Amino acid sequence: ALLLYLTLYFHFLTFYIFIFLSVVSAFGVIYLLERKWRVEMFKKFTILILICGILFTTLSYYDRINKLTPNKKFTEGLEFLSNENVETNIFSHYTRGVYLSYSGMQNFMDNNFLYAPNLDVRWSDAQKLLFSNDLEQTIGIMGKYNIGYIWVDREMIYDLWGGDDRDLLFLLKYNPHVFEKVFDNGDVQIFRKK
């Protein structure tokens, strides 16, 4: 439980913790195989349940793999931004910040909160940007953080706004004198502040 708790705050530890858990699990399986069982049929049934669990878990994620980010259209958006020579910050939901940073962009915020300056203020401003109907407030926050681009993807549209054109999405779409859509591949939309 402590290891899983640590991954909430130190995301870089996740990979190492999974390696550790894999080794411990392997020792557990070896112990089950080498242990002397009173009822041999119970041993085979236990091993069968473990194998089926691993197999069915793999199969259940097989159809989801294409929907996980980053997918092909997601990386097309990142490539577009890389070719734009962006010198301003890019705003998106904090869960997209790691991808933007990895591709060499300056993100507004990512899920590695340990390194975010003025986290409380940034979080509050991010919520204001995402859920604001006030164009002047949105432009003011964008100026405060030197935000020149806004990244919106399909998952964000449904998770944050329920698929509706409201809040930030409404402002982006219906204020062409302020925001220009510079990229749209059906999954990712990128808007530039004029």
BELVENSUL-V468098 format. One record per helix or strand. SS is the DSSP state (H for helix, E for strand). FROM is the first residue (numbers start at 0). LEN is the number of residues. If there is no record, write none. Layout:
SS_FROM_LEN / SS_FROM_LEN
This chain:
H_1_8 / H_10_24 / H_39_23 / H_64_3 / H_71_12 / E_88_3 / H_93_9 / E_105_2 / H_112_3 / H_118_12 / H_134_10 / E_146_7 / H_153_8 / H_166_7 / E_178_6 / E_187_6
